[in-house]
Amino acid sequence: MSRSKRKWDHIQYALATGQRMQNGFDCISFVHQSLPNTAVAEIDLHTKIGELTCSSPIFINAMTGGGGQKTIDINRNLARAAKETGIPVAVGSQMAALKDSAERATYQVVRKENPKGLIFANLGSEATLEQARAAVDMVEANALQIHLNVVQELTMPEGDRDFRAALQRIEKITQSLEVPIIVKEVGFGMSNEAVSALRSAGVSIIDVGGFGGTNFSRIENERRERLLSFFDEWGIPTATSIIEARTNNESLSILASGGIRSSLEIAKAIALGADSVGMAGYFLKVLIEEGYEALLEEIHYIHDELIFIMTALGAQNISQLKKAPLIISGEVHHWLNERNIN
Ligand code: FNR
């Protein structure tokens, strides 16, 4: 199968198989406040991702690249929406474009459409320092995402089978690259152990990429003869993973993603400790099924609704929302008990 066909299949399968699972946010409730002492006009949505200042606490997470004209059009529209709404946007994995310059246009269109916006480059943890520099240069990126996707690779018939020394490569890139590094999962979540190891390696921004949305085991299983279906339910739900990541890691910038589909889930993710929230599959679905204008409208609605939620909670800014009182119940509560995390 050609790479470009595989990329397009990913998009189709992501739309068909994703967005069904439990992301853990049903177990999180805000404590209503009858005297919030605030006003809609006073709410400030600014946040920081590491040292990068963002006017919004949401971003478009890494999706696509390579794959020809269809993916160029998708990336152009994602970049336009990001520019129009002032939110950061990540490109998909650039490894193929580093090896074949014909693939570069699908990534570079993002910088072309959004010359001044925050753009994140993207590579896997197999990347070398030289490849990391080249990926950043290709899109004049403001940060580099390094994705960890062991379960996806194992499920992929032609995927990697050797995951040794990833942490050492990440450490080297973190020490030498001129832009910040964001280490992310792709829908299986990150444990406290993984996050602490990354912090010890000098990483200061983590995107938990939790379970509950786009499911790369299901996507890759669509292309297998004998299914590895045990991986379909594998992973740490996003709400749980935010708490795992945040515990004993107060200095880190934590980004939440994985199955986030609404302003309420965004607010809950921030109240659990996230500094910003990424969405991939949901934005792709809106773009492909309803078009560019619908995507733009959706991002504007999300911003407006977040302002309402923060007003009701009496949280004037993202740091105050991070401290909003909440109740954790059900499976997330059980998980944290078992893990001795309070
Ligand atoms: C992705 N994702 C992804 N991540 C990454 O780091 N590099 C990549 O190239 C891709 N490619 C990709 C393609 C498509 C079609 C989708 C839907 C997703 C993963 C993405 O960034 C995110 O981590 C997961 O999709 C979980 O978030 P959602 O989709 O549940 O919001």
Residues whose N, C-alpha, C, O or C-beta is under 5 A from the ligand:
A	BS01	FNR	H10 I11 A14 N61 A62 M63 T64 G92 S93 N122 H147 E185 V186 G187 G209 G213 T214 S257 G258 G259 I260 G278 M279 A280 G281 Y282
